[in-house]
């Protein structure tokens, strides 16, 4: 018996020897070589044992279960029992690894001390007729490196410490769990407090058998053979596949592509003026008009609102204007300051599960006037009294918006603005002029 390897690769298989050859080849092509390959037959009756032996590599070991269990759980558990490595990695018999797969996972597991790790995996749909788009999906992407226990992560991209897999009870029989056993295995690991690490590198190519009708009857292997050939011969193979994934996503979600969105009534030069303010550049002569008295109602979507806008506003839209940043200012003059009621029609920027509330504070000439916490994605009218002593001949009203967020950073769109509120209108009416 050879010394214990760092990694035990477990390949569960059942009567599909033509494709098994290519998955084993992709393991033997690995840059990281300190591994054993445990090919576990699920009661195989074909020549899979001969295929495993044909490589003449002592690292490749064959073991066949006495009867077919109908799922990968039983052979995976047998692989766990036989494994001698510190880490266990799984590979579907019809999937292909890139040569860097084991190297990047072992390094990540060593450096982070994680119990479980995974890389990006591409799911490839069946080949299609010319002119049609082949299905390409990417999974294993963990924004911010935080594992999502509900994300589908196929076993072919997964590595775990052998003891961690055993400590959570191994793989469950498919007849005893509601989730597919591979999903249930990782979900249970997360619930039991196992530590996960994600490696942001595409290293696995999965050819879902369930997407290919009668695949276990016809036993094709041409897709895996071609994938392995391209990996070996095309230096930029992964780049091309990621480009294809991005192209497919954009076709499905064209709204994610930045587009020119400017209302027809935006005055000439406004976009450049706004961008200059955002960059912190000084205004050019003529860009800063003198403060003007407020109209009876200031409609933020109207071009007449432009003279009142300080920093923190986006371009006008059909019926409103977005704030852009954690503060938004309005500057106006008053001939005779007196106690007034400030009213604004606003709608908060909320996204279920991501942005739940938008806090708003109103400051007039440096003095606090009121605050609200907006929780509903509806238009609301905010009101607060402004005492006469808070007002002067020239006034600055500031909306403090600490909850402003960038949709681009959240991954929900290509919008790079920091959004908090849509504002339709505002007015400031002397209390004595109000009808009540």
TIMAR-504562 format. One record per atom (N, C-alpha, C): x, y, z. Coordinates in steps of 0.1 Angstrom, whole numbers, plus 5000, padded with zeros to 4 digits. Layout:
BEGIN
XYZ ...
# end
This chain:
BEGIN
500849885000 500050005000 500950125000 500650224991 501350344990 501050435002 501950535005 501650635016 500250695013 499550745024 498250805022 498450935014 497550955004 497651074996 496951195003 497151314998 496451435003 494951424999 494651374987 493351384982 492851244977 491651214981 490951094976 489851144966 490051104954 489051144944 488051024943 486751054944 485650954944 484850974932 484850864923 484050864911 482950754912 481750794914 480650694914 480250674900 480050544896 479650514882 478750394881 477950394870 477150284868 476950264853 477550154848 477350104834 477450204823 478450294824 478650394813 480150404811 480750294807 482250294807 482850384796 482050414785 482650494775 482850634780 482050684789 482250824794 483150824806 483250714813 484050704825 485550724821 485950674810 487350694806 487750844806 486850934801 487251074800 487351144813 486451104822 486451164836 487751124843 488150994842 489450954848 490551024842 490551034828 491651104822 491851244827 490651314829 490751454834 491351464848 491151354856 491851344869 493351324868 493751234859 495151204857 495851324851 495151414845 495751544839 495951644849 495651624862 495751734872 497151774874 497351904876 498651964880 499051914894 498051904903 498251844916 498151694915 499251624919 499351484916 499251394928 499151444940 499151364952 497751324956 497251224948 495851174950 495751034947 494650974951 494150844947 492850854940 492450764931 491250774924 490450644928 489350664935 488450554939 487250554930 487350454920 486250444911 485250334917 484050384921 483150294928 481950264919 481850134915 480750094907 479550074915 478450114910 477150094918 476449964912 477149854914 476649724909 476849724894 478049764889 478249764874 478349624869 477749604857 477849474850 478549484836 479049604833 479749624820 481249614822 481949684813 483449674813 484049784821 483349854830 483949964837 485149924845 485249814851 486449764858 487649764849 487449714836 488549704827 488949844823 488049934821 488450074818 489350134829 488950114841 489650174853 491050104853 491149974850 492449904850 493349944838 492749994827 493450014815 494450124816 494350214826 495250324827 496650274833 496650164839 497950114844 498550204855 497650274862 498150374872 497750324886 498750304894 498450244907 497550334916 497450464912 496550554920 495050534917 494750464906 493350434902 492950304908 491950304917 491550174923 490050154920 489650034917 488349994913 487649924925 486449954928 485649874938 484249874933 483549754933 482249744928 481249704939 480149774941 479149734951 478449604946 478049524955 477449394951 476149414943 475449524945 474149544938 473949694936 473149724926 472849864922 471949924932 472350044937 471450114947 470550214940 470850254928 470050354921 470450494923 471550524930 471850664932 473350674937 473950794936 475350804939 475650794954 474650804963 474850804977 475650684982 475250564978 475850444983 477350434978 477650454965 479050454961 479850564967 479250674969 480050784976 480350754990 479450684997 479650645011 480750545011 480750455001 481850345001 483150414998 483150514989 484350594987 484850654999 483950715007 484350775020 484950675029 484450555029 484950455038 486350405034 486550405021 487850355016 488950465015 488450585015 489350705013 490450705024 491650745019 492850755028 493350905029 492850985020 493351125019 492751215030 493451325032 492951425041 491651495035 491651505022 490551565015 489851465006 488551485004 487851404995 487251494984 487351454972 486851534961 485951444952 484851494947 483951404939 483951444925 483851344916 483751374902 482651284896 481651344889 480651264882 481351184870 480951064868 481550984857 481351044844 480451144842 480251204829 480651354829 481451394839 481851534840 483351534838 483851654836 485351674833 485851784841 487051764847 487851864854 488851934846 489052064848 490152134843 491452094851 492652094845 493852044852 494152124865 493552244867 493852324879 492952294890 491952204888 490852184898 491352154912 492152044913 492551994926 493552094932 494452154924 495452244929 494852364936 493852424929 493252554935 492452514948 491752404948 490952364959 491852334971 492852254969 493752214980 494352334986 494852434978 495452554983 494452634991 493152644986 492152724993 491852655007 491652525007 491352455019 492452465029 493752455024 494852465033 494952605039 494752705031 494952845035 493752895045 492552845042 491452895050 491052805062 491452675061 491152585071 489652545070 489052565059 487652535057 487352385057 486152345060 485752205060 485352165047 484652255039 484152225026 484652335016 484852305004 485152404994 484652364981 484552464972 484052434958 484552544949 484552514936 484952604926 483652634917 483852724907 482852744897 482652624888 481452594885 481052484876 480152534865 480452484853 479652514842 478752394838 477452424838 476552314833 476252334819 476452234811 476352244796 475152164792 474252224785 473052154779 473452074767 472551994762 472851914750 473252004738 474051954729 474352024717 473052054709 472952164702 471752204695 472052234681 471052254673 471152274659 471852414656 472552434645 473152564642 472152674643 472552784649 471652904650 470952904663 470952794670 470352794683 471352804694 470952854706 471852874717 471952764726 473152704728 473252594738 473152644752 472452574761 472252614775 473652604782 473952714788 475152724796 474852794809 475052724821 474752784834 476052784842 476152874851 477352884860 476852874874 477452784882 477052784896 478352774904 478152784917 479352794926 479852934929 479153034923 479553174925 478953224938 479853264947 479453304960 479853454962 478953554959 479353694961 479853724975 481053784975 481653824987 482253704994 482353584987 482853464993 482053405004 480753445005 479853395015 479053275009 479053165015 478353045010 476853065012 476053035002 474653035003 474152885003 473652845015 473352705017 472252655008 471452745001 470452704992 470852704977 472152744975 472652734961 472952594957 472552564945 472852424939 474352414935 475052334942 476552314940 476752164937 476852124924 476951984921 478251924927 478251794931 479351734938 480751744930 480651754917 481851754909 482751874912 482251974918 483052094921 483452094936 483051994944 483151994958 484351914963 484951974973 486051904981 485651924996 485951825004 485751845019 486851765026 487051795038 487851715047 487151585049 487951475048 487351345050 486551335063 487151385074 486551375087 485251455088 485251565080 484051655080 482851575074 483151505063 482151435056 481551325065 482451255072 482051145081 481251205093 481751315098 481151365110 479651415108 479351455096 477951495094 477051375090 477651255089 476851135087 476951085072 477851135064 477951085051 476751125042 476551045032 475451065022 474250985026 473051055025 471850985029 471250915017 470550805020 469850725009 468750815004 468650824990 467650914984 466250884988 465950774993 464550734997 464250795011 465250855017 464950905031 465051055032 465251125021 465451275021 464551335010 464151455012 463251525002 464151584991 465251644995 466151704985 466951594978 467451624966 468351524960 469551504969 470051384971 471151354981 472351454980 472751494968 473851584967 473551714973 472351774970 472051894976 471851884991 471251774996 470951755010 472351745018 473351675011 474651665018 475251795021 475251885012 475852015014 474952105023 473652095022 472752175030 472952125045 473051995047 473251945061 474551995066 475551995058 476852045063 476852185067 476152275059 475952415063 475152425076 474052355078 473252365090 474052315102 474952225100 475752175111 477052255114 477052375108 478152465111 479452445104 479452365093 480752345086 481152475079 482452495079 482952615072 483252595057 482752685049 482852675035 483852775029 484452745018 485252835010 484952814996 484852934988 484552924974 485752974966 486252904956 487352944948 486753004935 486953134932 486253194921 487053164908 487053034904 487752994892 486952874886 486752884873 485952784865 486852664863 486552544869 487352434868 486652304865 485252314864 484452194863 483452214851 483252104843 482352114832 481451994833 480152024836 479151924839 478151904827 478051774824 477151744813 475951664819 474951744824 473851684832 473151574824 473251454830 472651334823 471151354822 470551414832 469051434832 468551534822 469551604816 469151694805 469251624791 469751494791 469951424779 469151294779 468051294772 467151184773 467851054769 467550944777 468050814774 469550804774 470250894782 471750894781 472350764787 471650704796 472150574802 471850454793 471050484783 470750374773 471650394761 471750514756 472550534744 474050544747 474350594759 475750594765 476650674755 476350804752 477250884744 478450934752 479550964745 480651024752 481351124744 480751164732 481451264723 481651404729 480651444738 480751574744 481951584754 482051474762 483151474771 484551464764 484551384753 485751374746 486151504740 485251574734 485551704728 485951814739 485251804750 485651904761 487051874765 487451754767 488751724772 489851764761 489451744748 490351784738 490551934738 489452014739 489652154739 490452204751 490252144763 490952184774 492452164772 492852054765 494252024763 494852104752 494052144742 494552214730 494352364729 493252414736 492952554735 493352624748 494352704747 494852774758 493752864765 492852924757 491853014762 490452944763 490452814765 489152744765 488252804776 488752814788 487852864799 487353004796 488253094790 487853224787 486653224777 486753144767 485753134757 484453084763 484552984772 483252934779 482653044788 483453114795 482953224803 482253334795 482853364784 482253454774 480953404770 480853274767 479553224762 478553224773 478953204786 477953214797 477453354798 478353454798 478053594799 477053634788 477353594775 476553624764 475153574766 475053444771 473753384773 472953454784 473653504794 472953574805 472453704800 473253774792 472753904786 471553884777 471553774770 470353754761 469153734770 469353664781 468153634790 467753754798 468753844801 468553954810 469154084803 468554124792 469154244785 469054374794 468254374804 468154484813 469454504821 470354404821 471554424829 472654494821 472354524808 473354604800 473054754802 474054834805 473854974807 473355034794 472255114796 471655184784 471555334786 471355404775 471155544776 469755574780 469555634792 468255664797 468155804801 467755894793 467656034796 466356084791 465556154800 464256204796 464456314786 463456324777 463456414766 463656564770 463156594783 463156724787 464356764795 465356674795 466656714802 467356824794 467656934801 468257044793 469657014788 470057074777 471457054772 472457084783 473457004783 474557024792 474356964806 473156924810 472856874823 473756754827 473856654818 474556534821 476056564824 476656654816 478056684818 478156764832 477256854835 477256924847 477156824859 476256734858 476056634869 477356554871 477956504860 479156424861 480356504867 480356634863 481456724869 481256734884 480056744888 479756754903 480156624910 479856514904 480156384910 481656364910 482356414901 483856394901 484556494910 483756584916 484356684925 484956804918 484656824906 485256934898 484457064901 485157174901 484457294903 483557334892 482457404895 481557444885 482157544876 481857544864 482257654855 481357774857 481857884852 481058004853 479657984846 478658024853 477358014847 476657884851 477357784857 476757654861 476057664875 476357774882 475757784896 474857904896 473557894893 472658004893 472458054907 472058174908 471758234921 470458164927 470458144940 469258084946 467958154942 466958074940 465658134936 464558104946 463458184947 462358144955 461658014951 461257934960 460557814957 459157844950 458757764940 457457774935 456457714945 455157724942 454157664951 454457514953 454857454942 455257314943 456357284933 457457234938 458657204930 458557064925 458357044912 458356914906 459756874902 460256774908 461656734906 461956684892 460856634885 461156584872 461156694861 460756814865 460656924856 461956994855 462257044843 463457124841 463557244849 462357294854 462357414862 462957384876 463157254879 463757224892 465357244892 465957244880 467357244879 468057354887 467557484888 468257584895 468357554910 467457474915 467457444930 468257324934 468757254924 469457124928 470957144932 471257094944 472657084948 473156944945 474256904951 474856774948 473856664953 473956544947 473256434952 471956394944 471856454932 470656424924 471056354911 470156264906 470356204893 469656294883 469556244870 468856314860 467356294861 466556384856 465156364857 464556254850 463556194855 462756084848 461356134845 460456044841 459156094836 458356164847 458356104859 457556164870 458356194883 459656184883 460356194895 461856214892 462656224902 464156224901 464656144913 465656054909 466355974920 467356064927 467456034940 468656084947 469855994943 471056044944 472255964940 473355994950 473355914960 474355934971 473755924984 474555944994 474055945008 473456075013 473556185005 472956315007 472456364994 471356444995 470856524983 470456664988 470956764982 470656904986 469756984977 468957074983 468257164975 468557304981 468757404972 469057544976 467957634971 467457724980 466457814976 466457934985 465758044980 465758164988 464358184993 464258275003 462958315008 462958465011 461858525007 461858675009 461558705024 460658625030 460258655044 460158515051 461158465057 461158345064 460058335075 459258235076 458258215086 457958065088 457358035100 457157895103 456357835091 456857715087 456357655074 456257505076 455457445067 455357295067 456057245054 456957155056 457757095045 457056965041 456656945029 456056825024 456856765012 457056635011 457656575000 456956444996 456856414983 456356294979 457456204974 457656094981 458856004979 458455864978 459355784972 459255634971 460655584974 460755494984 462155434987 462655334977 463955314976 464555214969 464655094978 463854984975 463854864984 463954744975 464654644979 464754514972 464554404982 463454324981 463254214991 464454134993 464754115006 465954025009 467254095009 467354215003 468554285001 468554425007 467554505004 467454635010 466054645016 465954635029 464654625036 464054765040 464954855043 464454985048 465355095042 464755215042 465455335038 465255445049 466255475057 466155585066 466355725059 465555825064 465555955058 465656055069 466556145068 466656265078 466656395070 465956495075 465856625068 466556725077 467556795071 468356895077 468157025070 467757135076 467557265070 468557355076 469457415068 470557505073 471257445085 471557315084 472357255095 471557215107 470257235107 469457205119 468457085115 468456985125 467556865123 466056905123 465356855113 463956885112 463056765114 463456645110 462656525111 463356405105 462856285108 463356165103 462256055101 462455965092 461555855089 462355735085 461755615088 462255495083 461255435073 461555425061 460555385050 460755235048 459655155049 459755015048 458854955037 458055035031 457154995021 457455055007 457454974997 457755014984 456655094977 456155194984 454955274979 455355424980 454655504973 454755644974 454255694987 454955774994 454555835007 454755985007 453956055015 454156195017 454756215031 455956275031 456656305043 456356445047 456156475060 455856615064 456556645077 457056765078 457656815090 457556965091 457457015103 457357165105 458757215105 458957335099 460157405099 459957545106 460557565118 460357685125 460957805118 460457925120 460858045113 462358065116 462858045128 464158075132 465157975124 464757865118 465557775111 465857825097 465057925092 465057965078 465758105077 466358125066 467058255063 466758295049 467358395044 467158445031 467558345020 468658275023 469158165014 469258035022 468657935018 468457815026 469057685018 469557595026 469957465021 469257355028 468457275021 467757165026 468557035022 468956955032 469656835029 468956715033 468756615024 468256485027 469456395031 469456345043 470556245047 469956105045 470656025037 470155895032 471255795034 471455745047 472555655049 472255515043 471055485039 470755355033 470955345018 471455455012 471655454997 472555344993 472155264983 472955154978 473055154963 474055084958 474355084944 473754944938 472854944929 472254824923 473354744917 474354804911 475454734904 476254644915 476454704926 477254634937 476354524943 475054544943 474154434948 474054324938 474454344925 474254244915 472854234909 472054334911 470654334906 470554404892 471454494889 471354564876 472754624873 472854694862 474054754858 474054904862 473054944870 472955084875 473955114885 474855214882 475955244891 475655354901 474455404901 474055514910 473855464924 473955544934 473655514948 472255564951 471355464950 469855504951 469355494965 468455584968 467755574981 466255614979 466055724973 464655784971 464355824957 463155804953 462555874941 461755984947 461956104943 461256224948 460456284936 459156294938 458256344928 458156504929 457856544941 457756694944 457956724958 458156854961 458256904974 457757044975 457157084986 456757224988 457057265002 457057395004 457357455017 456357565019 455257545026 454157635027 454157695041 454057835042 453857895055 452657845062 452757815075 451657755082 450457835081 450557965081 449358055081 448658045067 449257995057 448657995044 447957855041 448157765051 447557625048 446057635051 445257555044 443757555044 443157505057 443957455066 443357405079 443857475091 
# end
